[in-house]
């Protein structure tokens, strides 16, 4: 019985993705309300989030810097 674990792994990944999506919205709301500048990068150091305060401090547009290294 090979790979019996795959359905469980897929279910766990789907659940995790759903939780991340929900919590990402909450995190974005918290970051938006901060007066401190906050940058969030992923494991490859790609910018995945920047709040308005950081964008003002760095004098950049949020949309133009997201996804950059």
N, C-alpha and C positions, 0 to 999 in steps of 0.2 A: 504494500500500500504506500506508494510513493507520493510525496507532496501532499499528504493529508492536511497539512497545516495551511496551505495556500488560501482556502476560503476564509479561514480565521484571520490570516494576515491582511487580506483584502478588506475584510470587514473592519478591522482595527484601523487600517490606513484611512478608510472612508470616514470613520467616526472621528479620527484625529483631524482630518481635513475640514470636516464640518465645524469642529470646535475652534480650530484656528481661524476659520472664516468669521465666525461669530465674534471671537475675542479680538480679531484684528480691527473690526469696526469699533469696538469698545476702546481699544488702545488708541486708535486714531482720534477718537473724541477726547480722550484724556490728554494726548499730546497737543491737540489743537488749543486746549485751554491753558497750557503752560506758558509762562512768560519767559522761561529759559529756552534757549535753542537746543533742539534735540535732533540728532541724526541717527538713523537706524540702518545698519548694514547687515548683509547676509554673510555666510561663511566664505564667500569669494570676495568679500569687501565691496560688493555692489550696493549702492545706496538704494534702499527699498522704502524708506520713509524719511521725510523731513517736515518738521512743523513750521508754521508761519513765522515764529520768532527766529528760528535758525535761518530761514530764507531771507528775512529782513536783515539780519546780522551779516550774512554773507553776500547780500545784494544780488540774489539769484532768483529765478522763477522756479518754483517747486517742480513744475512739469518738465522743465528743460534739464534738470539735474537728476531726476529719478532714473535709476538704471545705470548710472555712470559709475565708474570706479574712481 
